[in-house]
């Protein structure tokens, strides 16, 4: 377990294990004084993750773009005018090999706008994409400040005279941008 606290007065790193508590204090630790506290934390495997996609690599850029969006919204009173000022462009397409890792990752991570909360592996997504019984769509979104990346997934299952919504999920970072009204890509 890792606690990394920065409150303007102190920064502490605590590592808990079965043997007890290890705390690095600023100014009182050779690791801290040498600037090695981050390397130390990494050596303890405190930042392991099950998967790491291209989406994860560009996250910092997205945070900076979001700051610009927030600044833009502060100067616009009408939300519809704000959406227009963003100059959003969406892409809707069937699943493809390039996007399958991110699609699987979204099914495993998204909870806030996830119709059925079914978790899929990459292999399961590949099988669904190859099966003619399914209609699959992924959605990307960009605006004048940058890419939101892959932000929504829809999996429809063909059943006799209907399409069953097997999965519909969206990343929370694009809620209230109108994408929830765009599931068929006909807009």
N, C-alpha and C positions, 0 to 999 in steps of 0.2 A: 504494500500500500504506500502511496506517495502523497505527501502533503507539501505543496510548494506555495508559500504565502508571501505576498509582497504587499505591505501596508504603508510604505513610505518610511517606516522606522526600522523594519527588520525584514530579512528574507531567510526562511528556514527550510531546510530539506530534512524530512524525517523518513527513515526507512524502517518498517516494522518487519520482523521475521520471528521465527519460533524462539530465538534466543533473546528477544527483547527489542528495545528501541535504540536506534542509532540516529543521533541528531547532529547535523552540521550547523554550526553557528558562524555567522559572518565575523571575520576578524579573529576568531579563536580556533580556526581549523586550517591545517596546512593545505588541505584540498581546496578550501574556500579561498584562501589567500592566493593560491596559485591559479585560480580561475578554473579549477578542475571539477567543480561541483556538478556541472552538466554531464561531463564525461563519466564521472562516478555513477550518476543516476543511470546512464545508458548501460554501463557495465553490469549493473544489477538487473538488467532486463526489465526495467520498470516501464518501458514504453513499447513492449511487444504488442502486435495487433494481428488479427487473423488474416487480414488482407490489406493491401495498399494499392490503390488504383491511380491512374493518371489524374482523376478527379481530386484525389487527396493531395497530389503534388502542387496543384494550382490554387489551393484553398486560401493562401495568404493574399494572392492577387484578388481573389473574390471578396475578401474582407475589406480591402482598400476600395474596390469598386462600390461595395455596399455603403461605405462611408460617403462617397460622392453622391449616391442615390439619396441618402438621408439629407445631405446638404441641399440637393435640388428640391426635395419635397418641402423643406422648410420655407422655401420662397414661393410656393404655389398653394393657393387656398383650396382649389377644387381637385378632388382625387382623380377624376376622369382626365383633367388637364395634365396632372402629374403622369398618369399612365401614357398619355399621348406624347408628352415630352421625353419619356424614356425611349421612344422609337423602337419598341420591342419587335423582334422577328422570331417566329417559332418554326421548328421543323418537326414534322410527324412522319415516321417511316416504320416499316416492318423491322423486327429485330434483325441484327446482322452480327457477324463474328466480332467486329471491332467493339461493339457496345455490350456484348453479353457479360463480360466481367462486372461492369458497372450496374447492369440490370440486376444481376444476382445480388450484388452488394446492396442495392436499394431495397430489394425484397427482404434482406436480412436486417437492415437498419431502420427503415422508416416505420414509424408507429402513428404519427399524428394524423396523416391523411392516407390511411391504408384500409381499404374496404374490407378485406378478408384476413389480413395479417398472415398470409401463407408465406413461409420462408422457403426459398428455392436455392439450390446449389447451381453453379455454372453448368454442370452436366444436365440438370433438369431443365434449365432454360434453353440449352442447346436442343434438347429433345423436343420441347414444346415448339421452338422456332421451326424445326424440321417437319413437324406433324401438320398435315393439311387440315386436321380437325380444329386447329386453333387459328385465330386472327390475332396477330401481335402488333403492338405499336409502342414505340418509344418516342419521347418528346425532348427536344432541346430548346433552349431559350437564350437569346442574347438581347442586349439593349445597347444604348450608346456608350455605356461605361464598360461593357465587357460581356463575357460569356457566363451564363449560369450553368452551362453544361447540360448533361442529361438530368432532367428534373421530374419526369413522369413515365409511368409504365402502365400499359393496359394489355391484359390477356383475356380474349374472348373465346369461349368454347362453343363450337357449332353443335347444336342439339336440335334434331328434327326441324321444327319451324321457328327456332329462336336462337339467339346468341346469349349464352350465360356469361355474366361478368365473373370470370375466374379470379382476376386480380385487377385492381385499379389503385395505384398509389402515386403520391406526389411528394416531392421534397418540400418541407415546410418553408424553405427560403423563397418560394414563389407563390405561396398562398396570397390571395388578394391581388394577383396580377392578371386575372382573367383566364388563366390556364385551366382552371377547374370547369370552365364553360366550353372547352375546346377538345373534348375526348375523341371526336371523330376526325378531327383535322380538316373540317369543312368550312372553316371560318376565314 
